């Protein structure tokens, strides 16, 4: 009966590792969600190489034409 305690301890440690891994995964998921919905972020399609938006269409014609 001495082996019962060891098995329970191993199960408990395994469960703790599983919960920790699950929590880290949830944190990463939440961080990706926040990064994706960041209001200060300029969409890549509308940004120039330096990360700013100059307001001109992609075909090179001015907006007032």
Secondary structure as UniProt FT lines:
FT   HELIX           3..36
FT   TURN            39..40
FT   HELIX           44..46
FT   TURN            49..50
FT   TURN            58..59
FT   TURN            63..64
//
